[in-house]
Amino acid sequence: MSNTMKRALVALAALVALAILIVWLGPRLLGANVQSRLEAAASDALGMQVQIGGRPALRFFPGLHVTLGNVRIRNRGADIASIDEVKLGVELKSLMHKGLKIQSVRFKNAKITLVRDKDGHFNVDRPPPPESSATVADIAEVSFTDSSLSFSDAQFGEDFAAENCSVELRGLTFTSSASADFLKTLSLTGSLACARMRTENLVGSAVKASVTGTNGILKFDPIALELLGGHGSGDVTADFSGAEPVYHVRSAISKLQIADFSRTVTAAKIAEGALDFSANLTMRGTPNARVMRTTAGEASLHGINLVLEIGDLDQEFSRYESTQSFNLVDMGAFLLAGPLGVAVTKGYDYSRILKKSEGRTTIRTLISQWKIARGIAEAQDVALATPQNRIAMKGGLDLVNDTYEDVTIALVGPQGCARVEQKIHGSFGKPIVDNPNVVMSITGPARKLINKSKKLFGAKCTVFYSGAVQPPQ
């Protein structure tokens, strides 16, 4: 027999063997059997209802892959996720056994929806399985492309969304049991990238992060994103290994554009210029408790040569007639609140401020440094300087109850003494602003005020501000 004939017979035998293999495996891989097995396995692992809308498709090379279309995940009648396509890499020999061994999972166009109701219950909550039913998952590769996540919190009135995301995870292992145990046993490495992440007030774009997880400690480090016209960086650590979760967040934004910052509270133009932001915060607690109550750390905002579009403040301060009606809170609340400005000024009427006065003011220096403990931010060094004046703030901001705590804003002289004080209290949404309290007579130009204060009070005074913002020369 010629070599050509031998090769032909070998090839024919191989084709026959492959045909027999496909005929034997086909009903098991492509029929209702594998579909129902996959639905049952996924439903059992998640503790939810998994439905596969399309008939599974098979690919043998490279390796055995099953493609599923139109996958839906529901929990107690609520939609949790819809996925256009899921590709499963299946260990061939596991087809001969009861349980399928999944080596890789690839999700395309997944839309995941998380909801917490007013009673604090999540739509993904499920009864913990018995200890005996806990299983170990070990998947070499998990990926998401063109996917999104939305979270709506009716209990605390907060929303979050991550859009157009790609995620690559490797070496994913965890124990599928109670949620706390699941997080404590989680291990993985990988990366994520999202076109946008947004909350009610802020939108970050071009978000990228590397992620690692070991024995329940999940780290996103480094993180990079574009936010409010500036470049953001930082890292987040979520530690689920203890009795309660602990979160540590470090972040910085360089060249944050104050014009973009101001748009979070009003469409009108308030200011322009660049700021530098930083924060180092620690929080702890379960998802059912507002972790803001445990927040501790520091936050700061610095800027120079900013421009306020709310009138000529130096001119306002120099005229006695104006002092009977000017509002220090109007003039400085947004900037003085600094890194917490979005939260504390959401109820403030900036359209009224902008209609009140013509002109603009240069802010030579702005410093806004805060120390946070148990969810209350205390002003450490909070002040700004115009070419002729300084305004400073004292007091606290209760970020848990959204209220002002003993907040006073003052126009201060060169020795740090208050010339005019004004208090603000009540809720962030509906603040109560007291009338200005003129501590000393301020008739005449601003320069004469300095001499008058010395004559009235001598060299001594009760110092209101002694921070880093220097008085005008």
C-alpha positions in Angstrom: 0.0 0.0 0.0 1.4 3.4 -1.0 2.3 6.0 1.6 -0.4 8.3 0.1 -3.1 5.6 0.6 -1.9 5.0 4.2 -2.1 8.8 5.0 -5.6 8.9 3.4 -6.8 5.9 5.5 -5.3 7.4 8.7 -7.1 10.7 8.0 -10.4 8.9 7.2 -10.1 6.9 10.5 -9.5 10.1 12.4 -12.5 11.8 10.8 -14.7 8.7 11.6 -13.4 8.8 15.2 -14.1 12.5 15.5 -17.6 12.0 14.0 -18.3 9.3 16.5 -17.0 11.5 19.4 -19.2 14.4 18.2 -22.2 12.2 17.8 -21.7 10.7 21.3 -20.9 14.1 23.0 -23.3 16.2 21.0 -26.5 15.3 22.9 -24.6 15.8 26.2 -23.0 19.1 25.3 -25.5 20.8 23.0 -28.8 19.4 24.2 -31.2 20.2 27.0 -29.1 18.0 29.3 -26.1 20.3 29.4 -28.3 23.4 29.4 -30.2 22.1 32.4 -27.0 21.0 34.1 -25.4 24.4 33.6 -28.5 26.2 34.9 -28.7 23.9 37.9 -24.9 24.2 38.7 -25.0 28.0 38.4 -28.3 28.3 40.4 -26.9 26.1 43.1 -23.6 28.1 43.3 -25.3 31.5 43.4 -28.3 30.5 45.4 -30.4 32.3 42.8 -32.4 31.4 39.7 -30.2 31.2 36.5 -31.9 30.9 33.1 -30.2 30.3 29.8 -32.3 31.6 26.9 -30.4 30.3 24.0 -29.2 26.8 23.0 -25.6 26.2 24.1 -23.0 26.2 21.3 -19.9 24.0 21.3 -16.4 24.7 20.2 -13.6 22.1 20.5 -10.5 24.3 19.7 -8.5 25.5 21.5 -10.0 23.4 24.3 -13.6 22.7 25.0 -15.8 25.9 25.2 -19.5 26.3 25.6 -21.1 29.5 24.6 -24.4 30.5 26.2 -26.6 33.3 25.1 -29.2 35.5 26.8 -28.4 34.5 30.4 -30.6 35.9 33.1 -30.1 35.9 36.9 -33.0 36.5 39.3 -33.4 36.4 43.1 -36.8 36.1 44.7 -38.4 37.5 41.5 -36.1 40.5 41.2 -33.7 40.9 38.2 -30.1 40.8 39.2 -28.2 40.5 35.9 -28.6 40.1 32.2 -25.7 38.8 30.1 -25.8 38.7 26.3 -23.1 36.1 26.1 -21.2 33.8 28.4 -18.3 31.6 27.3 -17.3 28.7 29.5 -14.1 26.8 29.3 -15.0 23.3 30.4 -12.7 20.6 31.6 -13.4 17.7 29.2 -13.2 14.9 31.7 -15.7 16.6 34.1 -18.4 15.9 31.5 -18.2 12.3 32.7 -19.0 13.3 36.2 -21.9 14.9 38.0 -20.3 18.3 38.5 -18.9 20.4 35.6 -15.4 21.8 36.1 -15.3 25.4 34.8 -11.8 26.6 33.9 -12.7 30.0 32.5 -15.7 32.3 32.3 -16.0 35.2 29.9 -19.0 37.6 30.1 -19.9 40.0 27.3 -22.3 42.9 27.7 -23.3 42.0 31.3 -25.7 44.4 33.1 -25.7 43.9 36.8 -28.2 45.7 39.1 -27.8 45.9 42.9 -30.5 47.4 45.0 -30.9 48.0 48.8 -34.4 48.8 50.0 -35.4 51.2 52.8 -35.2 48.3 55.3 -31.6 47.6 54.4 -32.2 44.4 52.5 -30.2 43.8 49.3 -31.7 42.2 46.2 -28.9 39.6 46.3 -29.5 38.6 49.9 -30.1 34.8 50.3 -30.3 32.4 53.2 -26.8 31.0 54.1 -26.5 27.4 53.0 -25.7 24.7 55.5 -22.0 24.3 56.3 -22.0 20.9 54.6 -23.1 22.5 51.3 -20.3 25.0 51.1 -18.2 24.4 48.0 -14.8 25.7 46.8 -14.7 27.5 43.5 -11.4 27.6 41.6 -11.5 29.3 38.2 -8.3 30.2 36.3 -9.8 33.1 34.4 -12.8 35.4 34.7 -13.4 38.4 32.4 -16.1 41.0 31.6 -16.2 43.1 28.5 -18.6 46.0 27.6 -20.3 45.5 31.0 -22.0 47.7 33.6 -22.9 47.8 37.2 -25.6 50.0 38.9 -26.3 50.3 42.6 -29.3 52.1 44.0 -29.6 52.6 47.8 -33.1 53.5 49.0 -32.0 53.4 52.6 -29.4 56.1 52.4 -30.5 57.8 49.1 -27.3 57.1 47.3 -26.7 55.8 43.7 -23.6 54.5 42.0 -22.9 53.3 38.4 -19.9 51.9 36.6 -20.3 52.0 32.8 -18.6 50.3 29.8 -16.3 48.3 32.0 -13.7 45.6 31.2 -12.5 43.3 34.0 -9.8 40.6 33.9 -9.4 38.3 36.9 -7.0 35.4 37.3 -6.7 32.7 40.0 -10.1 33.3 41.4 -10.9 31.1 44.4 -13.5 31.4 47.1 -15.8 29.3 49.3 -19.4 29.5 48.2 -21.3 29.7 51.5 -22.5 32.6 53.7 -21.6 36.1 52.3 -19.2 36.8 55.1 -17.3 33.6 54.6 -17.3 34.2 50.9 -15.4 37.5 51.3 -13.1 36.1 53.9 -11.9 33.3 51.5 -11.7 35.4 48.4 -8.4 35.4 46.4 -7.6 36.8 43.0 -5.4 39.0 40.9 -6.4 41.2 37.9 -7.3 44.6 36.6 -10.3 46.7 35.7 -11.1 49.6 33.4 -14.3 51.6 33.1 -15.2 54.4 30.8 -17.2 56.1 33.6 -18.0 55.7 37.2 -20.6 58.1 38.6 -22.4 59.0 41.8 -25.2 61.6 42.2 -22.7 64.5 42.1 -19.5 63.2 40.6 -18.5 61.5 37.4 -15.0 59.9 37.0 -13.8 58.9 33.5 -11.0 56.7 32.2 -11.0 54.7 35.5 -8.2 52.1 35.7 -7.1 49.9 38.6 -5.1 46.8 39.5 -6.7 44.5 41.9 -5.4 41.7 44.2 -7.2 39.7 46.8 -5.7 37.4 49.4 -7.5 35.7 52.3 -10.3 38.2 52.3 -8.2 41.4 51.9 -9.0 43.1 48.6 -6.8 45.9 47.3 -7.2 48.2 44.4 -3.8 49.7 43.9 -3.0 51.8 42.0 -6.1 53.5 40.9 -6.1 56.2 38.2 -9.0 58.3 36.8 -10.0 61.7 35.4 -12.2 63.7 37.8 -13.5 67.3 37.7 -11.0 68.2 35.1 -8.0 66.9 37.1 -6.0 63.7 37.3 -6.9 61.4 40.2 -4.9 58.7 41.8 -5.0 56.6 45.0 -5.7 53.1 46.4 -8.4 51.3 48.3 -8.1 48.4 50.7 -11.1 46.4 51.9 -10.3 44.0 54.7 -13.0 41.4 55.2 -10.8 39.0 57.3 -11.9 40.3 60.7 -15.2 40.5 62.6 -16.3 43.5 60.6 -15.1 44.9 57.3 -12.5 47.7 57.4 -12.0 50.1 54.5 -8.9 52.3 53.9 -9.1 55.0 51.1 -6.2 57.2 50.0 -6.9 59.6 47.2 -5.5 62.7 45.5 -6.6 64.9 42.6 -4.1 67.3 41.0 -5.2 70.3 39.0 -8.9 69.8 39.9 -10.8 72.5 38.0 -12.9 74.6 40.3 -15.3 75.4 37.4 -16.1 71.7 37.1 -16.3 71.4 40.9 -18.9 74.2 41.1 -21.1 72.5 38.5 -21.9 69.8 41.0 -24.1 72.3 42.8 -25.1 74.8 40.2 -24.9 75.2 36.4 -24.0 78.9 36.8 -20.3 79.8 36.7 -19.0 80.5 40.2 -15.2 80.3 39.9 -12.3 79.3 37.9 -8.8 78.0 38.6 -7.1 74.8 39.7 -7.0 73.1 43.1 -5.2 70.1 44.6 -7.2 67.7 46.7 -6.1 64.8 49.0 -7.7 62.5 51.5 -6.7 59.6 53.8 -9.8 57.9 55.3 -10.6 54.8 57.3 -14.1 53.3 57.7 -15.5 50.2 59.1 -18.9 48.4 59.3 -21.2 46.1 57.4 -23.2 47.1 54.3 -26.3 47.3 56.5 -24.8 50.1 58.6 -23.9 53.5 57.4 -20.1 53.3 57.5 -19.9 57.1 57.5 -20.5 57.0 61.2 -17.1 55.4 61.6 -15.2 57.5 59.2 -11.9 58.9 60.4 -8.9 60.6 58.8 -8.0 63.8 57.0 -9.0 65.7 53.9 -7.6 68.9 52.4 -7.9 71.3 49.4 -5.3 73.8 48.4 -5.3 76.5 45.7 -3.8 79.8 44.6 -4.8 82.5 42.2 -8.4 81.5 41.9 -11.2 83.8 40.6 -14.6 84.0 42.2 -17.5 85.2 40.0 -19.6 86.6 42.8 -18.6 90.2 42.9 -15.7 92.3 44.2 -15.5 91.2 47.8 -12.8 93.7 48.8 -15.1 96.5 47.6 -18.0 95.0 49.5 -16.0 94.7 52.7 -14.6 98.3 52.5 -18.1 99.9 52.6 -20.0 100.2 55.8 -23.3 100.3 54.0 -22.6 96.9 52.4 -21.6 95.4 55.7 -25.2 95.7 56.9 -26.4 93.3 54.2 -23.4 91.3 53.0 -23.3 87.6 53.7 -20.0 86.0 54.6 -21.5 82.5 54.0 -22.4 83.6 50.5 -18.9 84.8 50.0 -17.0 81.8 51.2 -19.1 78.7 52.0 -18.5 76.8 48.8 -14.7 77.3 48.8 -14.2 77.2 52.6 -16.0 73.8 52.8 -13.2 72.6 50.5 -13.1 68.9 50.0 -16.5 68.5 51.6 -18.1 71.3 49.5 -20.3 69.0 47.4 -21.9 67.5 50.4 -22.5 70.7 52.5 -23.6 73.1 49.7 -26.2 70.9 48.0 -29.0 72.9 49.5 -27.4 76.4 49.0 -29.0 78.9 46.6 -26.1 80.0 44.4 -28.4 81.6 41.8 -29.3 84.2 44.4 -25.6 84.9 45.1 -24.7 85.3 41.5 -27.5 87.8 40.8 -26.6 90.0 43.8 -23.3 91.5 42.9 -21.2 92.5 39.8 -17.5 92.0 39.4 -15.1 89.3 40.4 -12.5 88.6 43.1 -9.1 87.0 43.0 -8.4 84.5 45.7 -4.6 84.7 46.4 -4.6 81.6 48.6 -7.1 79.0 49.7 -6.4 76.4 52.4 -9.1 73.9 53.6 -7.8 71.2 55.9 -10.2 69.0 57.9 -9.8 66.2 60.5 -12.6 63.6 60.5 -13.6 61.4 63.4 -16.7 59.3 63.9 -18.2 61.0 60.8 -17.7 64.5 62.0 -15.3 66.8 60.1 -13.6 69.5 62.2 -12.0 72.5 60.5 -8.2 72.5 61.2 -7.0 75.3 58.9 -9.7 76.7 56.7 -9.3 80.2 55.2 -8.9 82.2 52.0 -7.2 85.5 51.3 -8.2 88.2 48.7 -5.8 91.0 47.8 -7.1 93.0 50.8 -8.9 90.6 53.2 -9.0 87.2 54.8 -12.0 85.0 55.6 -11.7 82.0 57.9 -14.0 79.2 59.1 -14.3 77.4 62.4 -16.5 74.5 63.5 -17.6 71.1 62.3 -19.7 69.3 59.7 -21.7 66.3 60.8 -21.5 64.1 57.7 -23.7 61.4 59.3 -26.7 63.6 60.0 -25.9 66.2 57.3 -25.8 69.1 59.7 -23.6 72.1 60.5 -21.9 71.9 64.0 -21.1 75.3 65.5 -19.8 76.7 62.2 -18.7 80.3 62.2 -17.3 82.2 59.2 -15.3 85.4 60.0 -13.7 88.3 58.3 -10.3 88.5 60.1 -7.7 91.2 60.5 -3.9 91.0 60.3 -3.6 89.7 63.8 -6.3 87.0 63.2 -9.0 88.9 65.1 -12.5 88.7 63.9 -14.0 91.9 62.5 -17.3 90.4 61.4 -18.7 87.0 62.3 -21.5 85.0 60.9 -22.9 81.6 62.0 -24.5 78.9 60.0 -26.4 75.9 61.4 -29.1 73.4 60.6 -29.1 70.9 57.9 -27.0 70.9 54.7 -30.2 70.8 52.7 -31.9 73.7 54.5 -29.2 75.8 56.2 -30.1 78.6 58.6 -27.7 81.5 58.2 -27.7 84.1 61.0 -27.2 87.8 60.3 -23.6 89.0 60.4 -22.3 90.1 63.7 -20.1 93.2 63.4 -17.4 92.7 66.1 -15.9 96.1 65.5 -16.9 99.2 63.5 -15.8 98.9 59.9 -16.5 102.3 58.4 -14.0 103.6 55.9 -11.7 101.8 53.6 -10.3 98.5 54.5 -6.8 99.9 55.3 -8.2 102.3 57.9 -9.9 99.3 59.6 -6.5 98.0 60.6 -5.5 101.2 62.3 -8.9 101.6 63.9 -8.8 98.1 65.3 -5.5 98.8 67.0 -6.8 102.0 68.5 -10.0 100.4 69.8 -8.5 97.2 71.1 -4.8 97.9 71.4 -2.4 95.1 70.4 -4.5 92.4 72.1 -7.5 90.6 70.7 -9.2 87.2 70.8 -7.5 85.4 67.9 -10.1 83.7 65.6 -7.6 82.5 63.0 -3.9 81.6 63.3 -3.4 79.3 60.3 -1.1 79.3 57.3 -3.0 81.8 55.1 -1.1 85.0 55.5 -2.7 88.4 55.8 -2.6 90.8 52.8 0.4 93.1 52.7 
